[in-house]
Amino acid sequence: MAEKLKIIPLGGLDEIGKNMTAYEFGGDIIVVDCGMAFPGDDMYGIDSVIPDVSFLVKNKARIRGLFITHGHEDHIGAIPYVLKQVNMPIYCTRFTAGLIKLKLEEHGLVKSTRLTTVEAGETIRAGKFQVEFIHVNHSIADAVAFAIHTHMGTVVHTGDFKIDSTPIDGDVIDLARFGELGKEGVLALLADSTNIERPGYTMSEREVGKTFMRQFSNCPERIIVTTFASNVHRIQQVLDAAAACGRKVAITGRSMENMMKVSTELGYMKVPKNTVMDIAKLKGLPKNKQVIVTTGSQGEEMSALYRMAFSTHKQVDIGAGDKVIISASAIPGNEVTIGRVINELFRKGANVVYDRADMLHVSGHACQEELKIIHALVKPRFFIPLHGEQRMLQIHSRIAQSMGMERNHIAIAENGSVIEITAKTMKISGTVPAGEVFVDGSGVGDVGAVVMRDRKRLAEDGMVVVVLPVSSHDGQLISAPEIVTRGFIYVKESENMMNELQSVAQEAAESSRSARRKDDGELKSAVKSAVSNYLFKNTKRNPMVIPVVTRL
């Protein structure tokens, strides 16, 4: 029987975020990335969404390691939740390890987790797999792609990347290694599709540094910059521009402070001498000597920038005479929250600079021409587009075909698809469970479809509670039902409706024989049905109706 390599995406397909892919060969399994996604607008009360890992739980005895491409939340955010179900060794670069360690400490998992740091260029043996780390450029330090070697062939998994010939740390993507692998022969390529809709090349991170210099030079205002906390090279350029213009910098926001601590301790950020100071001391300087670097580039309600804009930050209140630079693009779905913050900043009279035309942000993902370069270098036999919504995966497939790849050598899969590859064939041969698991506070997976449906209904239509005081002796109503509403209508303005609702509920309760039989279930059902029908008929609304029987 021919050997088969199975590739099983558990997240990151038909979506942006929660990237996770399992590889199975010769009885062994390795996992690449373990990310989370932001909740959608209809996911009321949900903090984050993580992949369903029931396939990994079922096969945990065969898992040889978790390999992480880089430290962004959509690649590491689910790690603490997954480790509580499947304890596996983690392999990643130094900076990524620093960020993962923060998460492990927060969840009390440091002692129980084996975290191994690997340098780009090194190879780790994990069961029947050998995983080679290849340096790439991205919007975070220490990002890597993987060459996953098996007896059957090599698979190249790019992770998130771009081709930056002038990166801030001077360490360019290792294109030579991709070329060598292509010459040796690559069985399959799994590549990032995030920016596949954009023609041309992604601009270099250095372009943003030039913009900072232009914005900081001769500016009489206090400058507040927000960007992704994880973009160490972007923050480095803010520090360099501030130092060059004789300004001092304060850092605010928990994730930004954590990132600064990790990146400086590990040597990924070089802070110019006498540039960073405490925010309380910074306030004593003239406005044209101040720079504040803050979280909140996505308009998050708990972030420092949001609190500054809405005057709830303890130390900084933004107003006229402040320049606010938003050095980030909106993650899909966050446009409304960012717009709300920008509007509030304008209302306060701040000078808000957020136009992408001024090169305030460049992407960390490869555009079409960069992806074509990788395809041309790697020359894979098979191709699986990763990390993208359906249109992105389809466009990536077309580009691969335009470069000579046959359509039947490309698999546009879904989360949970089992892609079987032999030396000469590739097919989707089945599925494993792969859905969304909701994280709500400390609860993981305890909020399911029924709870989400109820939350949606409560949010859209409110609720009506009908309290039924019933005699425990003969089952008769002792007094008229009490009607309580939340998020439906204001009781004082709708007394007539409340009185009618009371009558409908009373009539339904009295005509129900179940009360006398002491069957609360039947009584509740009769009252709920009558009240729901009345409300829909008279208001065309469908609030949640909750009958409560109290036997006295």
Backbone torsions as a table, in degrees:
resi	resn	phi	psi	omega
1	MET	NA	132.2	-177.6
2	ALA	-66.0	141.7	176.3
3	GLU	-66.9	145.4	179.7
4	LYS	-128.2	138.7	170.6
5	LEU	-103.7	126.4	178.1
6	LYS	-105.6	131.2	175.5
7	ILE	-117.1	123.2	-173.0
8	ILE	-126.5	98.0	175.8
9	PRO	-69.4	126.4	178.3
10	LEU	-104.9	-6.1	177.5
11	GLY	-172.7	160.6	176.3
12	GLY	98.7	-2.7	176.9
13	LEU	-108.9	139.2	-174.7
14	ASP	62.6	25.6	-178.5
15	GLU	-166.1	164.8	171.3
16	ILE	-108.3	117.0	179.1
17	GLY	115.3	-179.2	-175.9
18	LYS	39.5	52.0	-178.1
19	ASN	-72.4	131.2	179.8
20	MET	-166.1	129.4	-179.1
21	THR	-137.6	132.3	177.0
22	ALA	-104.5	142.1	175.1
23	TYR	-118.8	133.4	-179.7
24	GLU	-128.1	127.4	179.2
25	PHE	-154.5	133.8	176.1
26	GLY	56.9	31.6	179.0
27	GLY	87.6	-8.9	179.9
28	ASP	-103.5	154.4	178.7
29	ILE	-129.7	137.1	165.6
30	ILE	-124.1	157.1	-178.6
31	VAL	-123.1	135.7	176.2
32	VAL	-110.6	119.4	177.0
33	ASP	68.5	158.9	-173.5
34	CYS	-158.4	73.9	-169.0
35	GLY	-103.2	168.9	175.2
36	MET	-116.0	169.1	176.1
37	ALA	-128.0	156.5	174.7
38	PHE	-73.7	145.3	178.3
39	PRO	-69.7	149.7	175.8
40	GLY	-75.4	169.4	-178.9
41	ASP	-60.9	-26.5	-177.2
42	ASP	-93.0	6.0	179.8
43	MET	-97.9	74.7	-172.4
44	TYR	-62.3	124.8	175.5
45	GLY	80.4	-0.7	-177.7
46	ILE	-84.7	134.7	-178.8
47	ASP	-85.2	-43.4	179.0
48	SER	-159.4	167.4	-178.7
49	VAL	-122.6	131.6	-179.5
50	ILE	-123.4	162.9	-178.9
51	PRO	-70.2	153.3	170.7
52	ASP	-77.7	118.6	-176.0
53	VAL	-111.9	26.9	-178.4
54	SER	-60.6	-29.9	175.7
55	PHE	-62.4	-41.6	-180.0
56	LEU	-70.5	-38.4	178.5
57	VAL	-60.6	-43.5	-179.1
58	LYS	-64.3	-30.5	-175.2
59	ASN	-114.5	25.9	-170.6
60	LYS	-63.4	-25.7	179.5
61	ALA	-66.7	-19.9	-176.6
62	ARG	-99.4	-2.0	-175.8
63	ILE	-82.1	128.4	-176.5
64	ARG	-104.2	-7.9	177.6
65	GLY	164.7	157.2	174.5
66	LEU	-112.1	120.7	-177.3
67	PHE	-109.5	125.6	-173.9
68	ILE	-110.5	128.4	-178.5
69	THR	-75.8	-38.1	-179.8
70	HIS	-167.7	175.2	-167.8
71	GLY	-95.3	21.3	175.7
72	HIS	-76.3	152.4	-175.6
73	GLU	-58.4	-33.4	-178.8
74	ASP	-75.1	3.3	175.5
75	HIS	-125.2	-18.1	179.3
76	ILE	-127.2	-7.6	-170.1
77	GLY	-62.8	-25.3	-177.5
78	ALA	-92.9	-4.0	-173.2
79	ILE	-51.9	-52.4	-176.3
80	PRO	-62.6	-34.3	-179.5
81	TYR	-71.7	-38.3	-179.2
82	VAL	-73.0	-39.0	-178.9
83	LEU	-61.9	-27.9	178.7
84	LYS	-68.9	-19.3	178.3
85	GLN	-102.8	-35.1	-177.8
86	VAL	-135.2	105.7	179.9
87	ASN	-84.2	113.7	-178.9
88	MET	-136.7	150.2	178.1
89	PRO	-67.0	145.7	-178.8
90	ILE	-112.9	134.9	177.7
91	TYR	-122.0	127.3	-178.9
92	CYS	-163.9	173.5	178.5
93	THR	-77.2	170.9	-171.6
94	ARG	-60.8	-46.8	-177.2
95	PHE	-67.1	-41.6	177.4
96	THR	-60.2	-41.4	178.9
97	ALA	-61.4	-39.0	178.5
98	GLY	-60.5	-40.4	-179.7
99	LEU	-73.0	-39.5	179.0
100	ILE	-64.9	-37.6	-179.3
101	LYS	-60.0	-38.6	176.8
102	LEU	-57.8	-41.9	-179.5
103	LYS	-68.3	-41.5	-179.5
104	LEU	-63.7	-39.4	178.6
105	GLU	-63.1	-42.9	-178.9
106	GLU	-61.1	-33.6	-176.7
107	HIS	-102.9	7.3	178.3
108	GLY	65.8	37.0	-175.3
109	LEU	-114.4	7.5	-174.6
110	VAL	-61.4	-47.8	-174.9
111	LYS	-68.8	-31.7	-174.7
112	SER	-89.7	-1.7	-175.7
113	THR	-113.7	133.2	175.1
114	ARG	-93.3	110.2	-177.2
115	LEU	-113.5	113.2	-175.8
116	THR	-111.3	128.6	178.5
117	THR	-92.7	140.5	-175.4
118	VAL	-131.5	138.2	176.7
119	GLU	-88.3	148.6	174.0
120	ALA	-57.5	136.5	-176.6
121	GLY	102.0	-18.2	179.6
122	GLU	-89.7	160.2	179.5
123	THR	-125.7	136.1	179.2
124	ILE	-111.8	131.8	175.1
125	ARG	-89.1	128.9	178.8
126	ALA	-135.7	91.4	-176.0
127	GLY	63.7	-127.2	-179.0
128	LYS	-82.3	2.3	-179.1
129	PHE	-106.7	147.8	165.4
130	GLN	-122.6	120.7	-173.7
131	VAL	-109.4	115.0	-179.1
132	GLU	-96.8	131.3	-179.5
133	PHE	-91.8	126.3	-178.6
134	ILE	-121.5	125.2	-177.3
135	HIS	-67.0	132.4	173.1
136	VAL	-131.8	165.0	174.0
137	ASN	-95.1	142.9	176.8
138	HIS	-157.7	-177.5	-178.4
139	SER	-86.6	28.9	174.5
140	ILE	-152.2	151.1	-178.7
141	ALA	-70.4	154.5	169.6
142	ASP	65.4	32.3	177.5
143	ALA	-80.6	146.6	179.8
144	VAL	-137.3	157.1	164.8
145	ALA	-103.8	168.2	177.9
146	PHE	-122.1	138.4	164.1
147	ALA	-105.0	111.7	-175.4
148	ILE	-98.9	107.9	-174.2
149	HIS	-95.4	132.2	172.9
150	THR	-134.2	170.8	177.6
151	HIS	-60.6	-25.2	-175.8
152	MET	-86.2	-19.0	-178.8
153	GLY	152.5	-179.5	-176.5
154	THR	-109.5	136.3	174.3
155	VAL	-112.8	131.2	176.0
156	VAL	-101.5	121.4	179.4
157	HIS	-113.8	106.9	-169.1
158	THR	-73.5	-25.2	-167.6
159	GLY	62.0	-164.5	176.2
160	ASP	-82.1	133.8	-178.2
161	PHE	-157.7	165.7	166.7
162	LYS	-146.1	167.2	175.6
163	ILE	-104.6	105.4	-178.6
164	ASP	-115.6	111.3	-177.3
165	SER	-81.3	-10.7	176.7
166	THR	-130.5	59.0	-178.5
167	PRO	-67.9	158.2	-176.2
168	ILE	-62.2	-39.1	-178.5
169	ASP	-86.8	1.7	177.5
170	GLY	75.4	2.6	-174.9
171	ASP	-101.6	96.3	-174.7
172	VAL	-77.1	159.6	177.7
173	ILE	-56.5	141.7	-176.1
174	ASP	-83.4	71.3	-179.4
175	LEU	-63.7	-31.7	-179.4
176	ALA	-58.5	-41.1	-178.9
177	ARG	-67.5	-39.1	176.6
178	PHE	-59.9	-40.4	178.9
179	GLY	-64.6	-41.6	178.5
180	GLU	-62.4	-43.0	179.2
181	LEU	-61.4	-40.3	178.2
182	GLY	-60.3	-39.7	179.2
183	LYS	-69.1	-36.3	179.5
184	GLU	-71.0	-26.7	-179.2
185	GLY	109.3	118.7	-179.5
186	VAL	-115.1	125.3	-178.5
187	LEU	-69.6	-48.3	-176.9
188	ALA	-147.9	149.3	175.1
189	LEU	-118.4	130.2	171.5
190	LEU	-115.9	115.3	-170.8
191	ALA	-128.9	149.2	178.7
192	ASP	-60.6	129.9	-178.3
193	SER	-113.6	7.9	-171.3
194	THR	-54.7	-44.0	-175.5
195	ASN	-106.4	20.7	-174.1
196	ILE	-64.3	-20.5	179.6
197	GLU	-77.0	-13.8	-176.9
198	ARG	-95.5	122.9	176.7
199	PRO	-71.9	168.4	173.3
200	GLY	77.9	-147.5	-174.4
201	TYR	-121.4	152.5	173.1
202	THR	-78.0	136.5	-179.7
203	MET	-66.9	154.8	178.9
204	SER	-72.5	148.4	176.6
205	GLU	-57.9	-28.8	-178.9
206	ARG	-61.5	-25.2	179.5
207	GLU	-62.0	-34.0	179.2
208	VAL	-68.3	-36.6	177.6
209	GLY	-59.6	-40.2	178.0
210	LYS	-63.2	-38.6	178.7
211	THR	-64.7	-43.5	178.1
212	PHE	-57.8	-44.5	179.3
213	MET	-59.8	-41.4	-179.7
214	ARG	-66.5	-40.7	-178.3
215	GLN	-73.9	-32.6	-176.9
216	PHE	-81.3	-33.1	-173.4
217	SER	-64.0	129.7	176.0
218	ASN	56.2	26.0	178.4
219	CYS	-89.3	121.8	-178.1
220	PRO	-81.5	-5.0	-172.0
221	GLU	-96.3	161.1	167.5
222	ARG	-69.5	139.1	-177.3
223	ILE	-112.2	129.5	176.5
224	ILE	-119.0	121.4	-177.5
225	VAL	-114.7	131.5	172.6
226	THR	-120.4	139.0	177.3
227	THR	-154.4	178.6	176.4
228	PHE	-66.8	130.0	-178.7
229	ALA	-58.5	-31.4	-175.6
230	SER	-76.7	-12.6	-176.4
231	ASN	-84.0	78.3	-175.4
232	VAL	-58.4	-39.6	-178.3
233	HIS	-67.8	-32.8	176.5
234	ARG	-67.5	-44.7	179.5
235	ILE	-65.0	-38.5	176.2
236	GLN	-56.2	-41.9	-179.0
237	GLN	-69.8	-31.9	174.3
238	VAL	-64.5	-46.0	179.8
239	LEU	-61.8	-43.1	-178.8
240	ASP	-64.9	-42.3	179.7
241	ALA	-65.9	-40.5	179.4
242	ALA	-63.3	-45.7	-179.7
243	ALA	-62.1	-41.3	-179.4
244	ALA	-64.9	-29.0	-178.2
245	CYS	-100.2	11.7	175.9
246	GLY	70.8	30.4	179.7
247	ARG	-107.6	153.8	174.3
248	LYS	-100.2	152.8	-174.6
249	VAL	-123.2	135.6	171.0
250	ALA	-118.4	144.0	-179.3
251	ILE	-108.6	132.4	177.1
252	THR	-137.8	148.4	-175.6
253	GLY	108.7	129.0	-172.1
254	ARG	-57.9	-47.5	-176.4
255	SER	-67.3	-33.9	178.7
256	MET	-68.1	-42.0	179.0
257	GLU	-64.3	-42.7	177.7
258	ASN	-61.0	-43.8	-177.8
259	MET	-64.6	-41.4	178.4
260	MET	-61.0	-42.9	-178.5
261	LYS	-61.9	-49.8	-178.5
262	VAL	-63.6	-47.8	-173.8
263	SER	-68.4	-34.3	178.7
264	THR	-76.4	-39.6	178.8
265	GLU	-62.4	-37.3	-177.3
266	LEU	-89.8	-3.1	175.7
267	GLY	83.9	16.6	179.3
268	TYR	-88.0	-10.9	176.0
269	MET	-131.8	133.9	178.6
270	LYS	-111.6	106.4	-176.1
271	VAL	-81.4	121.0	177.6
272	PRO	-55.9	142.2	-175.4
273	LYS	-58.0	137.1	176.1
274	ASN	56.1	35.1	-179.8
275	THR	-104.9	-41.4	-176.9
276	VAL	-91.6	135.4	178.0
277	MET	-144.5	167.0	179.4
278	ASP	-64.9	143.6	-175.5
279	ILE	-63.3	-31.4	179.4
280	ALA	-66.2	-37.7	178.7
281	LYS	-75.8	-34.0	-178.9
282	LEU	-59.2	-36.1	-176.5
283	LYS	-61.5	-21.0	-179.7
284	GLY	-79.8	-10.7	-178.4
285	LEU	-84.5	159.9	173.3
286	PRO	-59.6	150.3	-177.1
287	LYS	-54.9	-37.7	-175.7
288	ASN	-78.1	6.5	175.8
289	LYS	-113.4	5.4	-173.7
290	GLN	-109.1	137.6	167.2
291	VAL	-134.6	130.6	175.5
292	ILE	-115.5	125.4	175.9
293	VAL	-103.7	125.5	-170.0
294	THR	-135.9	159.3	170.2
295	THR	-78.5	167.9	174.6
296	GLY	116.8	15.9	-177.0
297	SER	-66.3	-15.2	178.5
298	GLN	-107.2	12.2	176.8
299	GLY	72.8	19.4	-176.9
300	GLU	-60.9	136.3	-173.0
301	GLU	-63.0	-31.0	-178.2
302	MET	-90.6	-2.6	-174.5
303	SER	-73.7	161.4	-177.9
304	ALA	-63.9	-42.5	-178.6
305	LEU	-63.4	-41.4	178.9
306	TYR	-60.1	-44.4	-179.2
307	ARG	-67.3	-35.6	175.5
308	MET	-63.3	-45.5	-177.2
309	ALA	-63.2	-38.6	-175.6
310	PHE	-101.2	20.0	172.5
311	SER	58.5	37.1	175.3
312	THR	-117.1	3.2	177.2
313	HIS	-78.7	135.6	-174.4
314	LYS	-68.3	-28.4	-172.1
315	GLN	-116.2	-20.8	-175.4
316	VAL	-128.9	127.2	174.4
317	ASP	-122.5	116.3	-177.0
318	ILE	-79.2	140.4	177.7
319	GLY	-156.3	-167.4	178.4
320	ALA	-58.1	141.0	-178.0
321	GLY	92.2	8.6	174.7
322	ASP	-113.7	139.6	173.2
323	LYS	-106.3	121.3	180.0
324	VAL	-109.4	119.5	-179.5
325	ILE	-107.0	117.8	178.5
326	ILE	-99.7	102.2	-173.6
327	SER	-102.4	65.1	-179.1
328	ALA	-166.3	157.0	172.4
329	SER	-105.0	159.9	-177.6
330	ALA	-73.4	129.4	168.4
331	ILE	-68.5	135.2	-178.2
332	PRO	-48.0	127.4	-178.5
333	GLY	102.7	-15.8	-177.6
334	ASN	-99.2	3.4	-173.8
335	GLU	-59.0	-39.9	-176.2
336	VAL	-66.8	-44.4	-177.6
337	THR	-67.2	-37.3	177.4
338	ILE	-66.2	-42.8	178.5
339	GLY	-58.5	-37.5	-179.6
340	ARG	-63.4	-43.5	179.9
341	VAL	-67.2	-43.8	179.8
342	ILE	-60.8	-42.8	178.7
343	ASN	-61.0	-41.0	-179.0
344	GLU	-68.2	-37.0	177.9
345	LEU	-64.1	-42.0	176.5
346	PHE	-62.7	-40.7	179.9
347	ARG	-60.3	-33.4	-179.9
348	LYS	-80.9	-3.6	177.5
349	GLY	89.2	10.5	179.7
350	ALA	-73.6	154.1	174.4
351	ASN	-91.3	103.1	-174.0
352	VAL	-98.4	124.2	179.6
353	VAL	-111.2	110.1	-176.9
354	TYR	-141.1	5.6	-176.6
355	ASP	-72.1	123.2	-178.3
356	ARG	-66.1	-20.8	179.9
357	ALA	-63.1	-20.9	-179.3
358	ASP	-91.8	18.1	176.7
359	MET	53.5	48.3	175.8
360	LEU	-86.8	-13.2	179.5
361	HIS	-150.3	138.0	168.9
362	VAL	-124.4	149.8	-177.0
363	SER	-74.5	158.3	173.7
364	GLY	-98.7	5.6	-175.6
365	HIS	-111.4	146.4	-178.0
366	ALA	-69.2	137.6	171.1
367	CYS	-87.6	-176.0	-171.1
368	GLN	-54.8	-47.4	-174.4
369	GLU	-66.8	-34.7	177.8
370	GLU	-67.9	-39.9	178.1
371	LEU	-65.5	-36.6	176.8
372	LYS	-62.7	-38.0	178.5
373	ILE	-60.9	-45.4	179.6
374	ILE	-62.9	-45.4	178.2
375	HIS	-58.1	-43.6	-177.4
376	ALA	-67.1	-37.3	-179.7
377	LEU	-72.8	-44.0	-172.3
378	VAL	-78.6	-32.9	179.2
379	LYS	47.9	57.3	-175.4
380	PRO	-74.3	153.3	174.0
381	ARG	-75.3	-40.6	-179.5
382	PHE	-124.4	157.8	-177.5
383	PHE	-139.5	134.3	175.9
384	ILE	-127.9	107.2	176.6
385	PRO	-69.1	137.1	-179.0
386	LEU	-121.1	173.6	169.4
387	HIS	52.3	73.3	176.7
388	GLY	175.5	161.5	174.2
389	GLU	-75.7	170.2	-171.4
390	GLN	-53.5	-44.9	-177.2
391	ARG	-62.2	-36.0	-179.4
392	MET	-67.2	-42.2	179.8
393	LEU	-64.2	-40.8	-179.2
394	GLN	-67.3	-42.9	179.9
395	ILE	-64.2	-40.1	178.8
396	HIS	-62.5	-39.7	177.3
397	SER	-60.9	-43.3	-179.6
398	ARG	-64.1	-38.6	179.7
399	ILE	-66.3	-40.0	176.9
400	ALA	-61.8	-40.5	178.6
401	GLN	-65.8	-36.4	179.5
402	SER	-65.2	-19.3	178.7
403	MET	-97.0	12.4	173.1
404	GLY	102.6	0.1	-179.5
405	MET	-80.6	138.7	179.5
406	GLU	-75.0	143.5	-177.7
407	ARG	-59.1	-36.4	-178.1
408	ASN	-76.4	1.6	173.2
409	HIS	-101.2	8.1	-179.3
410	ILE	-118.9	132.5	177.8
411	ALA	-114.0	112.0	170.9
412	ILE	-93.3	101.7	-170.8
413	ALA	-101.1	178.1	173.1
414	GLU	-122.5	163.2	174.4
415	ASN	-57.2	128.7	-179.2
416	GLY	97.8	-12.1	177.8
417	SER	-65.4	139.8	174.4
418	VAL	-102.5	107.9	-178.4
419	ILE	-95.6	115.9	-178.5
420	GLU	-99.9	126.5	-180.0
421	ILE	-122.3	130.5	168.9
422	THR	-112.4	-176.4	-178.6
423	ALA	-59.5	-27.0	-174.9
424	LYS	-123.8	-10.6	-175.1
425	THR	-132.1	157.2	173.2
426	MET	-141.8	132.0	177.7
427	LYS	-152.0	157.0	173.9
428	ILE	-91.9	116.6	-168.1
429	SER	-110.9	13.0	-179.7
430	GLY	152.3	-168.2	-179.4
431	THR	-141.0	159.0	169.8
432	VAL	-123.7	162.2	178.8
433	PRO	-59.9	132.4	178.7
434	ALA	-160.3	91.6	179.7
435	GLY	-129.0	-151.3	-179.8
436	GLU	-106.4	136.4	172.2
437	VAL	-116.5	126.4	-175.5
438	PHE	-90.1	134.8	173.3
439	VAL	-104.5	118.7	-178.8
440	ASP	-129.0	102.1	-175.1
441	GLY	63.9	-126.5	179.4
442	SER	-91.9	-1.9	179.7
443	GLY	-87.2	131.8	178.4
444	VAL	-122.9	113.4	176.8
445	GLY	81.9	-0.1	179.5
446	ASP	-86.0	-8.2	174.2
447	VAL	-101.8	109.1	-178.1
448	GLY	-109.1	-163.8	-175.2
449	ALA	-62.1	-38.3	-177.6
450	VAL	-66.2	-45.1	179.3
451	VAL	-63.8	-42.1	180.0
452	MET	-64.0	-37.7	177.6
453	ARG	-63.9	-42.2	179.0
454	ASP	-64.5	-42.2	179.7
455	ARG	-63.0	-40.5	179.6
456	LYS	-62.1	-44.5	-178.8
457	ARG	-65.7	-42.2	177.9
458	LEU	-61.9	-41.0	-178.8
459	ALA	-67.7	-36.3	-174.8
460	GLU	-87.7	-36.2	-172.2
461	ASP	-124.5	-8.3	-179.0
462	GLY	77.4	-166.9	179.6
463	MET	-143.9	155.9	177.0
464	VAL	-126.4	122.9	178.0
465	VAL	-104.1	127.8	178.4
466	VAL	-111.0	111.0	-179.5
467	VAL	-93.8	121.8	-175.4
468	LEU	-112.9	102.4	176.9
469	PRO	-80.5	112.1	-173.6
470	VAL	-118.4	141.1	178.4
471	SER	-72.3	130.6	178.7
472	SER	-75.7	-13.0	-178.6
473	HIS	-80.7	-54.2	-175.2
474	ASP	-123.1	3.5	176.3
475	GLY	76.8	7.1	179.1
476	GLN	-81.9	152.2	173.9
477	LEU	-66.5	130.1	-179.7
478	ILE	-80.0	-36.9	176.6
479	SER	-149.2	175.0	-178.9
480	ALA	-62.2	145.8	178.0
481	PRO	-59.9	148.4	176.2
482	GLU	-100.0	133.3	-178.9
483	ILE	-107.9	123.5	177.1
484	VAL	-121.0	129.7	178.6
485	THR	-120.4	148.7	173.9
486	ARG	-138.2	124.0	176.9
487	GLY	68.7	20.0	-179.5
488	PHE	-115.3	-74.0	174.2
489	ILE	-141.5	157.9	178.9
490	TYR	-84.1	119.8	-169.3
491	VAL	-55.2	-46.2	-173.6
492	LYS	-63.6	-28.1	-179.1
493	GLU	-87.5	-3.0	-175.8
494	SER	-135.9	48.3	-175.5
495	GLU	-62.9	-37.7	-179.9
496	ASN	-60.2	-45.4	-179.6
497	MET	-64.7	-39.8	-179.8
498	MET	-62.2	-40.5	179.3
499	ASN	-65.3	-41.8	179.7
500	GLU	-66.6	-40.7	177.7
501	LEU	-60.1	-40.5	179.4
502	GLN	-61.0	-43.6	-179.6
503	SER	-65.4	-43.2	-179.8
504	VAL	-61.6	-45.4	-178.8
505	ALA	-65.0	-41.3	-178.5
506	GLN	-64.9	-43.9	-179.4
507	GLU	-62.4	-43.0	-179.7
508	ALA	-64.7	-40.0	-179.0
509	ALA	-67.6	-41.8	-176.6
510	GLU	-71.7	-31.3	-179.2
511	SER	-83.3	-8.7	180.0
512	SER	-86.6	119.8	179.9
513	ARG	-71.8	-17.2	-174.5
514	SER	-62.6	-28.6	-179.2
515	ALA	-61.2	-39.7	-179.0
516	ARG	-73.3	-23.6	177.7
517	ARG	-88.2	2.9	-179.7
518	LYS	61.3	32.9	176.6
519	ASP	-100.4	93.5	-176.0
520	ASP	-63.6	-32.7	-178.4
521	GLY	-60.5	-47.3	-179.3
522	GLU	-67.0	-40.5	179.4
523	LEU	-61.1	-46.9	179.7
524	LYS	-61.4	-42.6	-178.3
525	SER	-62.1	-42.1	-179.5
526	ALA	-64.6	-44.7	-179.3
527	VAL	-67.9	-43.7	-179.9
528	LYS	-59.7	-44.2	-178.5
529	SER	-64.0	-44.9	-178.1
530	ALA	-65.5	-45.0	-177.9
531	VAL	-67.8	-42.9	-179.9
532	SER	-61.3	-45.1	179.9
533	ASN	-61.9	-43.3	-179.8
534	TYR	-62.3	-45.6	-176.8
535	LEU	-64.6	-42.7	-178.4
536	PHE	-67.3	-40.3	-179.2
537	LYS	-63.7	-37.7	-173.6
538	ASN	-96.7	-21.9	-176.5
539	THR	-123.9	-10.5	-174.0
540	LYS	57.5	26.8	175.3
541	ARG	-117.2	159.0	-174.7
542	ASN	-131.9	64.8	-178.4
543	PRO	-69.0	162.7	176.2
544	MET	-74.3	125.3	179.6
545	VAL	-104.7	124.0	-178.0
546	ILE	-122.7	102.2	174.9
547	PRO	-78.4	137.8	178.1
548	VAL	-124.6	118.2	-179.6
549	VAL	-97.5	124.6	174.4
550	THR	-117.7	114.1	-179.6
551	ARG	-90.8	124.5	-173.7
552	LEU	-117.4	NA	NA
